Amino acid sequence: MVADKGKKTKADAEQESDPVDGALVMSIEKLQEIQDELEKVNEEASDKVLEVEQKYNEIRRPVYLKRNEIIKSIPDFWLTAFLSHPLLADLLNEEDQKVFKYLASLDVEDCKDVKSGYSIIFNFSPNPYFEDTKLVKTYSFTEEGTTNINGTKIKWKAGMNIANGNAHEKKGSKRPFTEESFFSWFSENHQKNLADGVSDEVAEIIREDLWPNPLKYFNNEADEDFDGDEDNEEGSEGEDGEQDDDEEEDNDEEEN
């Protein structure tokens, strides 16, 4: 029996596809080598960026200390800055605001190795609420991708633990103030996995927004910028509305 020359056997098809598949595999392997090379460059770049950041952290440090000394001479500076911040303001209840009047300075300190973490430090003058003069929240990053969070266990004076709603003056028949206190944030000690996408928003806002330029919030400049943007949007909407009205009037005149 003579085989049909017009039909290709399965073996023939496999032989023809082999060179193509081999070339594809080779291309992918070469591409992977390029990607590996890029990863090495990116790692080197990250290391260089960290070196520069650490260098300038050391340069900024004495400037921050000088700024803190000046801030100490301004009454209620940090209280005003917090209350003027669009996100932090809602975290301070009435009792917290009374405690914040004793806040002498706020500091953010990065670890010498920036990748290791940072601390947010609240320094208080002697006050009727707690024995501590320093409240610290520390964030330590591990190579495994977790963040260990530790805060000062506040030594509240008798009957003054506002974090548990105990330090509220009862006036007449009014019920004590029961809103959650900002100071309960210090008791949130736990471990978080960065892979879960969980973060401490309060710490990030203080470190990345408030701390670099608190004067902006003390002067309430952030609200002015925000209001200005809203005014511009309203103005543009108004202009658009006027243009629409003019177009409708022109169309009516043409129809008449």
Secondary structure as UniProt FT lines:
FT   TURN            5..6
FT   HELIX           10..71
FT   TURN            72..73
FT   TURN            75..76
FT   HELIX           77..84
FT   TURN            86..88
FT   HELIX           89..91
FT   HELIX           94..100
FT   TURN            101..102
FT   STRAND          103..110
FT   HELIX           114..116
FT   STRAND          117..124
FT   STRAND          134..141
FT   TURN            143..144
FT   STRAND          146..151
FT   TURN            158..159
FT   HELIX           162..164
FT   TURN            172..173
FT   HELIX           182..187
FT   STRAND          190..193
FT   HELIX           194..196
FT   HELIX           201..205
FT   HELIX           206..210
FT   TURN            211..212
FT   HELIX           214..218
FT   TURN            219..220
FT   HELIX           221..255
//
